[in-house]
Amino acid sequence: NHAKFKPSESSTFISNGRSYNISYGSGTLTVVLGYDTLRIQTITVRKQEFGLSKNEPTQPFYYADFDGILGMAYPSLAVGGTPTALQGMLQQDQLTQPIFSFYFSR
């Protein structure tokens, strides 16, 4: 019941063949790693590594109001050493300072 990323429809997606499991309180999520171009407003990060969910527990993901998760944790918390989106932005000179924020609205 969610929009899904379709790697075959992206001209810049590259699979790297690695996978791992992430454990949540409600179950385990299996992800396959790949690279693609990440765009947020005017920021573009080429070959950003990210995980695509392969199978996931029904709760809470099926009923959630979101279609994916963009990891914004500290690099030391990234599963498998995957570079965070913020690291990619900094490495590719997309930010003038190492600061990133977002706004939650109701």
C-alpha positions in Angstrom: 0.0 0.0 0.0 3.0 2.3 -0.5 4.8 4.0 -3.4 7.9 1.9 -4.2 11.3 2.7 -5.7 11.8 0.7 -8.9 15.5 0.4 -9.6 14.9 -0.7 -13.1 13.3 2.7 -13.9 16.3 4.7 -12.7 19.0 5.4 -15.3 21.5 6.0 -12.5 20.9 3.1 -10.1 23.7 0.6 -9.5 23.2 -2.5 -7.3 26.3 -3.5 -5.2 25.0 -6.9 -4.3 25.4 -6.6 -0.5 22.5 -7.0 1.9 22.0 -7.0 5.7 19.2 -7.1 8.3 18.1 -4.3 10.5 16.3 -5.3 13.7 13.4 -3.2 15.0 11.3 -3.9 18.1 8.5 -5.2 15.8 10.7 -7.5 13.6 13.6 -7.6 11.1 13.9 -5.7 7.9 16.1 -7.1 5.1 17.8 -4.5 2.8 19.8 -4.7 -0.4 22.4 -2.0 -0.9 22.7 0.1 -4.0 23.7 3.5 -5.3 21.7 6.2 -7.0 21.5 10.0 -7.4 19.8 11.6 -4.3 18.1 15.0 -4.9 16.6 17.1 -2.1 15.6 20.6 -3.3 18.8 22.0 -4.9 21.1 19.4 -3.4 22.3 16.6 -5.6 24.4 13.7 -4.4 25.7 11.3 -7.0 26.2 7.6 -6.2 24.7 7.9 -2.7 24.6 4.4 -1.1 21.3 3.4 0.4 19.3 0.3 1.3 16.2 -1.0 -0.4 13.9 -3.0 1.7 13.6 -6.6 0.4 11.1 -7.9 2.9 9.8 -6.3 6.0 7.5 -7.1 9.0 3.9 -6.1 8.6 3.9 -3.9 11.7 4.6 -1.0 11.6 5.7 -0.6 8.0 2.5 -1.7 6.1 0.3 0.7 8.1 2.8 3.6 8.4 2.0 6.9 6.7 5.5 7.0 5.1 7.0 5.3 2.1 10.6 5.1 3.2 13.2 6.2 5.7 16.1 8.6 5.1 18.7 7.8 7.7 19.8 11.0 9.5 21.7 9.3 12.3 25.3 10.0 13.2 27.7 8.0 10.9 28.8 5.8 13.9 25.2 4.5 14.0 24.8 3.7 10.3 24.3 0.0 9.8 27.1 -1.7 7.8 29.1 1.5 7.6 26.8 2.9 4.9 27.6 6.6 4.4 24.8 8.8 5.5 23.1 11.3 3.2 24.7 14.2 5.1 28.1 12.6 4.6 27.4 12.4 0.9 26.3 16.0 0.8 29.5 17.1 2.6 31.8 15.0 0.5 30.4 16.4 -2.7 30.5 20.0 -1.5 26.7 20.4 -1.5 26.6 22.2 1.8 28.5 25.3 2.9 28.5 24.1 6.5 28.1 20.7 8.1 24.6 21.5 9.2 21.3 19.9 8.1 17.9 20.6 9.6 14.3 19.8 8.8 10.9 20.9 10.0 8.1 18.7 11.2 4.6 20.1 10.7 1.2 18.7 11.7 
